[in-house]
């Protein structure tokens, strides 16, 4: 079942992006406050010197469970979703370590721009300091704590982008996209151009996902990773 869910994520990229967004949200809200801040509480998993708290895991699990229940047809076992969530949380920690290894940093001006772009903090399309303060307070966060957590999330995303953007299609892969285009459009030139672009983007996306997975798995082999399954 877990394999089926992962295959669905590759076949339907929006599923993968949605899942990453769901778990990233839990990661941003709790990272540093529980998982990185040294606060007391049960630790579900550890990656190097970083940890995943039980609070963060439950938040991510509940969000992911609701997503699959509402958006994806079929029945999914509780244990399957738990495994998917803990795997993604471990990946999040791994990418944060990757960002550190790459020497990535976050300028204050860049961080401010990122936060001002977050729709939840906007009113009528513009960043609203009052909305920002109230939403953080509702989540028991101060601006300083949230901004430190957001910086970590942005850094891990930067590391992903570096690996992703290094991927390019080979001549044989471009040819594969061309063949796929011909199968879909036949000899209709009006449809060919748009179909070719879609095919190339699909082939490139799949190659990028393989590269991200390979990079993550390679880095994991160098890190001590522990999962306390009795707490899941």
N, C-alpha and C positions, 0 to 999 in steps of 0.2 A: 504493500500500500504506500509506504514511504517513497519507493521508487516511482510509483505511478504519479504521486503528487509532484515529485521533482520533474518528471517528464512533462507533466502538464505545464509546469512553469517554463520549460524550454519551448513548448509548442505554442504557448500563449504568453508572450512577454509581459503583458499587462498584469498577469497574475504574479509573476516574479517581482515586478516593480512594486505592486501593492503590498506584497508580503514584506519586502525589504523596508517599505515605508512604515508599515504597521510596527515592525520590531524596532526600527530606528527611532520611532517616536518614544517607545518605552525606554530605549537606550538613552536618549537625550534627557528625558525627564528624570531618570533615576541615576544615571552615570555620575559619579563624583559625590552624589548625595548619599547613596548607600554603597554602590559597588566600588567606587574609587575613594570615597571619603573616609574609610576606616570606621564607619558607624557599626555598632554591634548588630548582629542578626545572622541568620543562617546563610551559609554560602553554598549555592547550588553547583557552581563550577569555578575553576580557576584556570587562567591562561597566563603562564609566566607569573609575574607578580600582580596581575590584574584579576579581579574576581567578578562573579555574577551573583548578586544577592537573590534570595528567594522572593523578595518583594518585586524585583524587576522581572524575574522569570514569570511569576503569576500574572503580572500586568501584560506582558507580551503574549503569554499563552491565551489569556481571555480575549484579547484583541484578535489574535489569529484564529481562534476557534469561531468567533462571531463572523469573521470574514469568510471562512470556508462554509459555514452554515448558510450564510446569506447569498454568497456569490458563486460557489462552486457546487455543481450537482453531485450527488452521491453521498454515501456515508463514510465518515472517517473515524477511525478508532482514536480514543483519547490518547493512548500511548504513542500513536503515530504523530499526532500534532505536537505532543510534548517533545518528541525527538527532533522534529523539524525546528521547533522554537529554540531548544538548547543548542542545536547545531548553528543556527544563525547568530545567536548571542555570542557563541565562541568565535565565530567568524568576525563579528564586530570587534571583539577584543584583539583578535589577530591583526586586523587591519590597522588598529590604533598603534600596535607595536610596529607594524610595517612603516607607518608614517614617521615614527620616531627613528627607525633605522635609516630612513631616507633623508633624515635631517629636515623634515618639513616644519615650517613655523606658520603662525597665524598673526598677521598684523592687526592691531586694534581697529584701524579704519576698515579693513576688509571684513572683520567680524561684525562691526556695526552695520555695514551694508547688507550682510547676510541676514541679520536679525530683522532689519527694517523691511526685508522682502517677504518675511513670513506672513501669510495672509491672516492668520489668527490674531496678529498684533496690529492689524490695519482697520481703519474706519473710513469708509467711502474711498477705498483705494489708496489711502495714505497711512503711514505708520503713526499710531496714536500712543504717546507715552502713557496716558492714563489706562488704556486698554492693556498695554504691556504690563504695567504694575499690578493691575487687578488680576490678570490671568496668572501671573507668577505667584501672587499671594494665595490664590485659590489652590495652587499646587504646592503650597508651603515652600516656595523658593524665593530667594532674593535675586535681584538682577546680577549681582556679582557671582553667585553660585551658578545661575543659569548660563551666564555668558562663558564661564569656564567650561561648563559641560558642552555647550554648543561648539566651542572652539575645538574640543576633542572630536566631536562628530564631523565637523568640517575637515579636520586634518585626516581622519580615516577615509573620508570621501575623496580627498585630494590624492591619497595614495592609490585608491581604486582607479581614479582617472588617469594617473600616470601609467599604470599597467595597461588599462584599456586603450588609451590613445597610442600606445606603442604597437598596437596590432594593425596590420594592413593585409589586404587580400593579395594573394599570389596570382600570377597569370592563370593558373589552372582553376583557381577559385572564381576568378572573374569569368572564365569560360563556363563554369558550372552555373553561375548566375544567368549567363546568356542563354544557356540551354533551357533553364527553368522558365525564362521569359518567353521563349519560343513555344514551349509547351502550353503556356497559359494564354497567349495572345494569337498564336498562329501567324498569319501574315498581315494582320491589321496594324499598320504603322501608327495609327492614332492612339492605340492602346500600348504599343510596344515600349515607348519611352518611359511612361509612368511605371509600367510593370517591371522594366529593367531596373529602375531605381529602387523599387520595393524589394526586388529579388536580391540586389546587391546589399541593401541595408540588412536584410534578413540573414544572409550568409555572413556578413561582417559581425552582426550582433551575436550570432551563435559562436563565432570564432573568439570574440571578445569574452564571452561567458566562459568558454573553455580555458582561456588564458587566465582569467581571474581565479577560477577554481584551481588551476594548476599552481598558480602563485601562492594561494592560500594554503593548499595542502603541503606544498614544499616548506613554507615557513613553519607550519605546525609541527613538522618533524624535528624542528630545532627547539621547540618549546615544551616545557612540562605542562601537560593538560590533565586536569582531574575533574571528573563529573561525579557528584554525589547523587546517584540515581534514586536513592531512598527518599530524597527530598523533592523529587520532581512531582 
